[in-house]
Amino acid sequence: MKGYSSILAIENYLLLTIEASYQEQVENWIASIEKFIDQLTGRNFVADSATSARVFDGNGRTDLLIDDCVAITKVEAGNDECGDSFTEVLAAGSGRYLALPNNYASLGVPIRKLHLLSGYWLKGLQNARITAKWGYSTVVPDDIKFAVTVIVAGLCCNLGQLVTSRNVQSERIGEYSVSYANDANWQDFARAKQILESYKKFEI
C-alpha cells in the first residue's frame, strides 16, 4: 500500500471496528483502489524517494510539459532529434530553466512544465532528459485520502457484518461495487468522484 488510506481511517469513517479476520481483505482493497485511482487520474500521489531520469519528446517550443514531479536535479536538452547526445541546462544563470507553475511548492501542486530562458526544446523524439523525483506530492493530498477512505468504506459495506440496515444501495465505480446505507455516505461518495475527476490529467 502507498498510504492513501488505512484500516484506522476507514474504521473512524464507519464508526466501527473491522474484525481482524477482515483486515487483510480491507488492506487488499486499499491497495486496489490506490492503483485504480492512479490509473484513473494518470497520477502517482506519493512521489518517488529517489531521483530517476525520464525522457520526453522535444516540441520546438520554449515550454515543455513533463510528468508530475516534486524536485528536479538535472535537466538535459537534446542536441539532435533523437537524443543521441545532450547538453545540461542549469538552474541558474541567463540560460537557465524555470520550473512551472510559479510557486508550485506553496500551492501544493507538482512541477508540470519547464521553460527555457534561452533557446527552445529541439523538436524530436526522446531528446529531452529530466532527472527528478517523480510524483504529485511528497505527502498524499488530504482530499485523495478522503476519496480512498470513502470508496473503500463502500466496499466494506458489502460485508454483511458491517452494515445491518435494509436501506443499503449499491453503485459501481470502475470495476468496483460500493454500498452505503445513508444519504451522508452517498454525498461523500459523490464528493469523492468529483475529487478524482478534478485530478484527472489530460494530455495535450
Number of C-alpha atoms within 10 A of each C-alpha: 14 13 14 24 24 19 18 13 17 24 14 12 14 19 9 11 13 17 10 8 8 12 13 12 12 19 16 13 20 26 19 15 22 23 15 17 21 16 12 15 16 16 19 21 25 19 22 18 11 9 17 14 15 14 17 19 21 26 17 13 13 16 19 19 17 18 19 23 24 21 20 17 13 16 20 20 24 25 16 17 17 16 21 10 13 15 12 14 16 16 16 9 9 10 13 17 19 17 19 17 15 12 12 14 13 7 9 14 18 24 27 17 17 19 19 21 14 12 13 16 24 21 17 18 16 18 25 30 22 22 18 24 21 28 20 23 22 18 12 17 15 10 14 19 18 20 24 27 27 27 26 27 26 24 19 23 22 17 12 9 11 15 16 11 10 7 10 14 13 14 13 9 11 10 6 15 15 21 24 24 17 12 9 10 18 19 11 15 25 13 16 21 15 12 15 17 12 10 15 15 13 7 6 4
